[in-house]
Amino acid sequence: MGAGYIGILSVELHFPEAGSLKGKRKYVKSAKAQLQNRFGASVAEVDHHELWQRARLTLSCVTREYREAEQLLDQAERYLAGQDFELVRAEREGGNRKVPTRESSASFRGRTNELCGSCGSVPARNSCQFDIPS
């Protein structure tokens, strides 16, 4: 009996244009559907449910070869990086081997991608609805 390989990709997304949970839901629903349709992946929103500009999605795939899982996760990550929202962070696990974390190199007005813990916005853009200490 042959063994398969499981690939897992967790991504942190930022939606700068979302002004409400309803606006965020539009982006999340679309991203989940596209990942499922394009890559055959199982996708779930696993964190930041109450934040309107931030989401964490985890997707998984099962393949016959390890290389296939890696390629599928590469394609999914590239797809997410090319959307109207921002891919802030991506973490992978493949098979039994942990794959190194990749962090986005984008910066906002000289600051790194530090997101507000209350609303999920990027403080450097002054889009946060909460007071953020400097």
C-alpha positions in Angstrom: 0.0 0.0 0.0 1.5 3.3 -1.1 1.7 6.3 1.2 0.6 9.8 0.4 1.9 13.2 1.4 0.1 15.9 3.3 1.0 19.5 2.6 -0.2 22.3 5.0 0.0 26.0 4.4 -1.1 28.6 6.9 -1.3 32.2 5.8 -2.0 35.5 7.5 -3.9 37.9 5.3 -4.5 41.6 5.6 -7.4 43.3 3.9 -6.7 47.1 3.9 -9.9 47.9 1.9 -12.2 46.0 4.3 -14.1 48.4 6.5 -16.3 45.8 8.3 -16.6 42.1 9.0 -18.9 41.9 6.0 -16.2 43.4 3.8 -13.7 41.0 5.1 -16.0 38.1 4.6 -16.2 38.9 0.9 -12.4 38.5 0.5 -12.2 35.4 2.7 -15.0 33.6 1.0 -13.5 34.4 -2.4 -10.0 33.3 -1.4 -11.3 30.0 0.1 -13.4 29.2 -3.0 -10.5 29.9 -5.4 -8.1 27.8 -3.4 -10.5 24.9 -3.3 -11.4 25.2 -7.1 -7.9 25.9 -8.4 -5.8 23.6 -6.2 -8.3 21.1 -4.8 -7.3 22.1 -1.3 -9.3 22.0 1.9 -9.4 25.5 3.4 -10.6 26.8 6.7 -10.4 30.2 8.4 -8.7 29.4 11.7 -8.0 32.7 13.5 -8.9 36.4 13.7 -12.6 35.8 13.2 -13.6 39.0 15.0 -11.0 41.3 13.2 -12.2 43.0 10.1 -8.9 43.5 8.3 -7.1 40.3 9.2 -7.6 36.6 8.7 -5.6 33.4 9.1 -6.4 30.6 6.6 -5.0 27.1 6.7 -5.2 24.9 3.6 -4.2 21.3 3.2 -3.7 19.0 0.3 -2.9 15.3 -0.1 -0.7 14.1 -3.0 1.1 10.9 -4.1 4.6 12.5 -4.2 6.2 15.0 -1.8 7.3 17.2 -4.7 3.7 17.5 -5.9 2.6 18.7 -2.5 5.4 21.3 -2.5 4.5 22.5 -6.0 0.8 22.8 -5.1 1.6 24.8 -1.9 4.0 27.0 -4.0 1.2 27.7 -6.5 -1.3 28.5 -3.8 1.1 30.9 -2.1 1.9 32.7 -5.3 -1.8 32.9 -6.1 -2.5 34.5 -2.7 0.4 36.9 -3.0 -1.0 38.2 -6.3 -4.4 39.2 -5.0 -6.0 42.6 -4.0 -5.2 41.8 -0.3 -1.8 41.4 1.3 -0.1 38.1 2.2 1.6 39.0 5.4 3.0 35.6 6.5 3.0 32.0 5.2 4.0 28.9 7.2 4.3 25.4 5.8 4.4 21.9 6.9 4.9 19.1 4.4 4.7 15.4 5.2 6.5 14.9 8.5 9.1 17.6 7.7 8.7 21.2 8.9 9.4 23.7 6.1 10.9 27.1 7.0 8.6 30.1 7.5 8.5 32.8 4.8 7.6 36.3 5.9 6.5 39.0 3.6 9.3 41.6 2.9 6.8 44.4 2.3 7.0 47.4 4.5 4.6 50.3 5.1 6.2 53.7 5.4 9.4 52.3 6.8 7.7 50.0 9.2 7.4 46.2 9.0 4.1 44.4 8.8 3.0 44.9 12.4 -0.7 44.4 12.6 -2.9 45.8 15.3 -3.9 43.1 17.7 -7.4 44.7 18.2 -8.6 45.2 14.7 -6.0 43.6 12.4 -5.2 46.8 10.5 -1.7 48.1 9.7 -1.1 50.9 12.3 1.3 52.8 9.9 -1.7 53.5 7.6 -3.8 55.0 10.5 -6.7 52.8 9.5 -7.1 51.3 13.0 -10.3 52.1 14.9 -8.4 51.7 18.2 -5.7 53.8 19.8 -2.3 52.3 19.0 0.7 53.4 21.1 3.6 54.7 19.1 
